[in-house]
Amino acid sequence: MGTNPLYKPEDSHGAGESPAVSWIRIAKIYPPQDLIVSSMLKSCGIPFKTQRREVSQLPVSIGPLAEVEILVPLNRADEARALIEEVEETEKE
């Protein structure tokens, strides 16, 4: 996965990460859903990283500037996607 200069890594959760771990983007979401997803992944012990677009000159994040990418190790992607689907289904109810 190439690095995008507009995206800045925000958080990295997961003790003892190996540098050889392949990370994959599993979702592009918006606040406040990012907090819910992050909490669920953390509580289930799934390592994850979040990346946000930030423009320090603009104090407000709207539209594409509010996007949050969730990345997880490739070997945990299916499990993490299932959790995100649960969150989305719960929000529809």
N, C-alpha and C positions, 0 to 999 in steps of 0.2 A: 504494500500500500504506500503510495507516494505521499509526501507531506505537502499540505496546502498551506501557504504562508498566511492565509486568512484565518485558518483554524489554529487555535492555541489549546494545548492540552490543559485541562482544568484539574481533573482529579484522576488519581490512579489508585485503585483499591485492589488489594490482593497481596498478602504477605508472601515473600519468598519467590517472586516472579523470576523465571529464567529468562535471560536475554534472548534466547532462541524461540520464545513463544511467538506464534503468528497470531496477530490480532485482526479481527474482522468487524466491519461495521454491521450492526444488526438492526439499527433503528435510527431514524432522524425524527426527533420529537421536539416539542416546545414546552416552555414552562407553563404551568407548574408540574406537568406530567413527568418531566425529567427527574424531579425530586422523588416522586412515587416510584418510578422505575429503578432509580439508583438505590433507594431504600430496600426494595424487594430483592434486587440482585445481591446487595450486601448481606441481607439477612439470610439468604440462601447460600452464602459462601461462594458466589460466582465472582471471580475477579473481573473488574471492568475499568474502563477509562471513559471519561467524557471529554468532548471537544466542543468548544463554542466559538462562534465568530464574534470578534470583539473589535470595536472601533472606539478607542479611548476618548476621542473627541465627541462622540455621541453618547450622552448619558442614558438614552432610551434604546432598548432593543425591541424592534418590531420586524415582522416579516422574516426574510431570510437571515437577518442579523440576530434573531432570537433562536435560531435552530441550534439544537444540541444533538450531537452525534454520540451514540453509545457504541463502544467497541468492547468486545470480549475475546478471550482466547478462542481460536478456531475449534478446539475440541469441546468447548462448552456452549457453542453458538445455538444448537438446537434447544438445549435446556433453557437458555436465556430468552430465546424467541417465544417459547411456550409461556414463560412468565409474563412477557410483554403482552401477549395475546390475552392472557387472563386479565391484566390491568385494563386493556381496551374494552373487553367484554363487560367488566364491572362498571366502567364509566358510562356505557350505553344504557345500563339498567336504571 
